[in-house]
Amino acid sequence: MADREPGDVVVDGGVGELVVMWAGFPLLGAGLGAGLTALSGWIAGLAWFPFQDVFALLDRWPDQRSYPLGAGVAAVAGLALAVVGVRERLRVTVGRRSVRLHRDGHGRDIARTEVAGVFVDGKALVLLDRAGGELARERSDLNAGRLREAFTGQGWPWVDQDPHRDAYRRWVPELPGLPAGADALLRARERALKDSRDAEVRELHGELARLGVVVRDKESRQYWRLVPPPTPHPTPPTPPPR
């Protein structure tokens, strides 16, 4: 789906989400910075609070210098957060023959013929292949109803819940039954989850998928299941020599 075709349905956060990010985050940051500046004298006396030297400096400065600086620094931080948020937005373009999942300047196309089921798991859009593996698991704040309407309207096989939900087991280190190397990847993924390194979490999810392991998260815990190996096609018998 390099180019949109007539009839394609786009699901994203819309203009309102962009306005909130580009305008709301910096304004919220500026307000928070001004509030912290007003409390700078009290904060500077809290031994456990970080950047005490900065707040002590703001407290000594006159208001006409301290408030613009405090609000300005926090507004810049809000703007940086908006940049990250815009880059991490998921945009889903659903067509009759394929779907494009677009995030952080990169688009991925998945053909309709590869997909056996589509559903929302918590905040994740999931596409399953015919063997039970995951073609995609993309977290977002997109409305589940809008996603369902977009996919069903284009004839995709939407399901209301994960058909393999009963096959998941909670991961604990050194649990038997995992393929070689999967335990180390799950350990690394657990650390990435704790540190909110979303790009690394997605990368490790893909590495596990290559080992035949599907993983999902629930309340900061990882759950896994194995994808059944494909059934080999029987080899036709070799005809006897003449």
Secondary structure, DSSP 8 states (H G I E B T S, - for coil): --S--TT-EEES-HHHHHHIIIIIHHHHHHHHHHHHHHTHHHHTT-TTSS-HHHHHHHHHS-HHHHHHHHHHHHHHHHHHHHHHHHHT--EEEE-SSEEEEEETTEEEEEEGGG-SEEEEETTEEEEE-TTS-EEEEEE----HHHHHHHHHHTT--B-SS-TTGGG-EE--TT-TT--TTHHHHHHHHHHHHHTT-HHHHHHHHHHHHHTTEEEEEETTEEEEEE----------------
